Amino acid sequence: MILPKFEFHEPTSISDACELMARHRGEARLLAGGTDLLVNMKKKVLNPKRLVSLGRIPELTQVERSNGTLWIGAGATVSAIAASAMVARDASALGLGARALGTPLIRNLATIGGNIGSARPAADLPPALIVYGAVLVLRSVAGERRLPIGEFFKGPGLTAAHEDELIAAVVIQVPAGYAGAGYLNLGVRKAQDCNIVNVASYLELDGRAEVIRAARVALGSVGPTPLRSPSAEAVLIGQKPTEALFDLAADAAQRDCMPILDFRGSAEYRRDMVGVLARRTLTMALAEARSRN
Amino acid sequence: MKQLIRLTVNDREYEVGVDPNTTLVDLLRGHLGLTGTKKGCDLGDCGACTVLLDGKAVNSCLVLAVQAGDRTVQTIEGLETAQGLHPLQQAFIEKGAIQCGFCSSGMILSAKELLDRSPHPAEPEIRRAISGNLCRCTGYQKIIEAIKDAAR
């Protein structure tokens, strides 16, 4: 399969990358891990005139924790995130998403910034990032701005990023004590698969009384973008976490999704599975919340 | 316009001019004559083109040749030493893990990345490590046995 021709740039700093994106506005695309973009170019779905590769920018690959904040450079590979003890401890649901993505070969190339920027509705990392309330650090020649990830996705392949903007990093407030999260994805195979449904849940308990203080549920693959489930969250907040309550929340989550019917599954099946995965990820979140005190 | 890149493949340095739209698998097979790396789907699905890039197993059909500049590539041709075949290659032969052979290069390199970082993996780890490599002969069981054998 022949890749269409393009001009190629490999800047070594974020500011050089921003310069290039500004100078070639509209005709340049960012190349991160290439596992999505190069496939679409080979299939002739995309035909950018220029590629600006982010692969030689060391400042993009930092993963560090300071003052209760987890800073993940957009160029961090999915395998680095999957293997990170810091991510496993402080943002376990993100680690689970990273381990569920693609194959080991894809994970060694794919980056967190690419997984967000490509804005695929079934992507493995966004649901966990949404429930953690992650904030994206966007850079362009105009400077830096920060955007909650929940405001970033606009549709399949569509985002709130400007044409010349790049994702520099993802910032997560490390959950406090008595807070936990869970992530599950359902596909036909265990690897190299497009999700049928994927769900992340987050619970924050009021330590002693065990009342749910904050709850967030994010549904993937069942809408044009990953979706928050306000109905499920409303059911959960202020209540004691019980199986019966999680059943009610799961039913509510089913009402908040808008699945399509395709060869991977019917809309009805997807809606049912939203309920199952919501219930199970809430159980995971509760177990983790109780262990983090 | 062609770009001049330098890269190390199997401990040998190359300087080669490549078009930006040339992928690493095509550089290896077409320009360097290293046809041990196979080209299957060319879309990152099958794993036949697996190589180690700075020690990490990747689909070489999803890497541009220019992106491999100043980096180190190991292909199946680089595993044999003066002492003979790599233990994984030997185990694949002895356990009958090679049928048509098209997936073998990729399977062995994925297994090598695993054993380099985890010398005595449990079976689930082995299965995970080769989950990006498809075997159309469906010889998975023998491949897993060979990797276990090489890890002993």
Interface residues (C-beta under 8 A of the other chain):
Chain A: M1 I2 L3 P4 K5 F6 E7 F8 E10 L31 G33 G34 T35 L38 V39 K42 K43 L51 S53 G55 S79 G102 T103 P104 L105 I106 N108 L109 K190 A191 Q192
Chain B: Q3 D19 P20 N21 T22 T23 D42 L43 G44 D45 G47 T50 L53 K56 A57 V58 N59 L62 V63 L64 V66 Q67 S110 E113 R128 A129 S131 G132 N133
